[in-house]
Amino acid sequence: MKRILFLFAAVLGLVSLAFKPLEEEKYPTIELGTTIPMKDYKMLDVAGSKLSLAEIKKQKGTLVIFSCNTCPFVLEWEDRYDDIMAIANRVGVGVALVNSNEAKRDNADSYEAMQSHAKEQAYSAPYLLDENSALANAFGAKTTPHVFLFDSSDKLVYLGAIDDNSKDASQVKEKYLFDALYALNTGSEIKIAKSNAKGCSIKRLN
């Protein structure tokens, strides 16, 4: 009888492991109101300097977008990056694009490929190499893109997707990030402070 109970418990354990979201357990996404993690952590920018989020921050806050070079979702949303950077600059929010795809450093997300991609896209914000996915792990970032907006007190006020339609900007119904930036600028409530991030998984080594 004891052997049967032991086997039953073992099977239940295996079943629970099969459905357990291991990445969620290992790198839980930070919650609204969380203070920005690792804000003094220096990352190599495509321009050659090392920058921290504390240095990128402006008077109204900091916007961190986990991004990369080749994910189809990034490429679809990238036509909005210029507007995001321009609006953030206008309202006084510093922007950091962060590439945490450590498992792809030998090919599509190498530092050299990041430099080429930033030049092709004419990024007006720093594009930073997150060594060993350290910042992504601290944030619990899951996808490219994954958006985290912090206010002037370094508190997380919006996280999730850029908007609700990666494929066609003209068909967007909910401009999550744009609305959050405008609300942050005016001091009004962010009506949708959290949305589901949609994209390619961040390619960690472990």
C-alpha angles and dihedrals in degrees: 000000000000089000091053091049090048092051091047091052091048091052091049089051092052092047091051091049091050091058098035112112096233096186091050089053094046098042110020114192113249117252131238110280094032116138112246109272123231094359092164094049109121120225130185113253122211087246090065102253128108117241137181128209088246089061093046094050118108131198096281098040148270133296118202119190118184103216143153143192108264113019107126091225092054091048090051094048095039092088085072096050093088092053091045092052093045094049092044090052091048094053095041104256121138116226130213124183108201128197110202099165094123093161090062100049092113093060136001097014101038118136090253091051089050090053091051093046094049090050093048091049094041093228112200093195130065116277107207134197110226103208114220088355088277096151093042089053092050091049094040088232111180110179147026107272105030116157129211120178120191127190129226090280090055092249120143109248103164135022136169134049132001092238139324100274121051094174102055125023090194090062097052114129100174117043094192100171097036091050091048092052092050091047091049090051094051096038092241128136118281100232097199106032097166133037135165113276110227125194147076118326117259107257104234125177090229 
